[in-house]
Amino acid sequence: MNRVFGIAVVTLVAFGQTDGKKAPSTGRTVTVTGCIYQGVECLILKNLKGKQDYSVVKSNNLQVGHSYRITGPVSEMGFCQEGKPILGAQMVHELRLRCEPPIERK
């Protein structure tokens, strides 16, 4: 029984998912400024420069409708269902920029 548990722990650590919220990183770190919106399973950071948007794991540090500058590693694989790369928020700075309400799609 302990052997199976040990293998499971090693597997989770090897893939960087010890808490179920982190996806493996590509090794690329980015800094993105944008507004936070609610996604399907994760939050969405809408890039204010109109480039790539990112999925961000929900956190007490992030509030929907607020703007942030977030720095962290990027992963192309994870559990978010948005179809966007996942940004691991390592450094978060709240900004005083205006965020528009999301556009409703019909």
C-alpha positions as CSV (number, residue, x, y, z in Angstrom):
1,M,0.0,0.0,0.0
2,N,2.8,2.5,0.9
3,R,4.6,1.7,-2.4
4,V,1.5,2.7,-4.4
5,F,1.1,5.9,-2.4
6,G,4.8,6.7,-3.0
7,I,4.5,6.2,-6.7
8,A,1.5,8.5,-6.8
9,V,3.3,11.3,-4.9
10,V,6.3,11.0,-7.1
11,T,4.1,11.2,-10.2
12,L,2.3,14.3,-9.0
13,V,5.5,16.0,-8.0
14,A,7.2,15.2,-11.3
15,F,4.3,16.8,-13.2
16,G,4.2,19.8,-10.9
17,Q,0.6,19.2,-9.7
18,T,1.0,18.6,-6.0
19,D,-2.0,20.9,-5.2
20,G,-4.1,20.2,-8.2
21,K,-3.9,23.8,-9.4
22,K,-0.6,24.1,-11.1
23,A,0.1,23.0,-14.6
24,P,3.6,22.1,-15.9
25,S,5.5,25.2,-17.1
26,T,7.0,25.6,-20.5
27,G,9.9,27.5,-18.8
28,R,8.8,30.7,-20.4
29,T,8.0,33.6,-18.0
30,V,5.9,36.5,-19.1
31,T,4.5,39.7,-17.6
32,V,1.0,40.6,-18.7
33,T,-1.1,43.7,-17.9
34,G,-4.9,43.2,-18.1
35,C,-8.3,42.8,-16.6
36,I,-9.6,39.7,-14.9
37,Y,-12.9,38.1,-16.1
38,Q,-14.7,35.0,-15.0
39,G,-14.1,32.0,-17.3
40,V,-15.5,28.5,-17.3
41,E,-13.2,26.9,-14.7
42,C,-10.5,29.6,-14.3
43,L,-10.2,33.3,-14.4
44,I,-9.3,35.0,-17.7
45,L,-6.7,37.7,-17.9
46,K,-7.6,39.9,-20.9
47,N,-4.4,41.4,-22.2
48,L,-4.8,45.2,-22.4
49,K,-2.4,45.3,-25.3
50,G,-4.7,43.1,-27.4
51,K,-2.2,40.2,-27.7
52,Q,-2.5,36.8,-26.1
53,D,-5.1,36.3,-23.3
54,Y,-4.4,33.9,-20.5
55,S,-6.2,31.6,-18.1
56,V,-5.3,32.2,-14.4
57,V,-6.2,29.9,-11.5
58,K,-8.6,31.5,-9.1
59,S,-7.0,33.1,-6.1
60,N,-7.9,35.4,-3.1
61,N,-5.5,37.9,-4.7
62,L,-7.5,38.3,-7.9
63,Q,-10.9,39.9,-8.2
64,V,-13.1,39.9,-11.3
65,G,-13.3,43.3,-12.9
66,H,-10.0,44.5,-11.5
67,S,-6.8,45.1,-13.4
68,Y,-3.4,43.6,-12.6
69,R,0.1,43.2,-13.8
70,I,0.9,39.5,-13.4
71,T,4.3,37.8,-13.9
72,G,4.8,34.1,-14.0
73,P,5.5,30.9,-16.0
74,V,3.2,29.9,-18.9
75,S,1.9,26.4,-19.6
76,E,0.0,25.2,-22.6
77,M,-1.5,22.3,-20.8
78,G,-3.7,22.3,-17.7
79,F,-7.2,21.8,-16.4
80,C,-8.7,25.2,-17.5
81,Q,-11.3,24.7,-20.3
82,E,-10.7,28.1,-22.0
83,G,-8.3,27.0,-24.7
84,K,-5.8,29.6,-23.6
85,P,-2.3,29.2,-22.1
86,I,-2.2,29.1,-18.3
87,L,-0.3,31.9,-16.6
88,G,1.0,30.9,-13.1
89,A,0.7,34.1,-11.0
90,Q,3.9,34.4,-9.1
91,M,4.0,38.2,-8.8
92,V,0.7,40.1,-8.8
93,H,0.4,43.9,-8.7
94,E,-3.1,45.5,-8.7
95,L,-3.4,48.5,-11.0
96,R,-5.8,51.4,-11.1
97,L,-6.9,50.8,-14.7
98,R,-10.6,50.7,-15.8
99,C,-11.9,47.3,-16.9
100,E,-14.9,47.2,-19.2
101,P,-17.7,44.7,-18.4
102,P,-17.4,41.6,-20.5
103,I,-19.4,41.5,-23.8
104,E,-22.3,39.0,-23.7
105,R,-22.3,36.7,-26.7
106,K,-25.7,35.3,-27.9
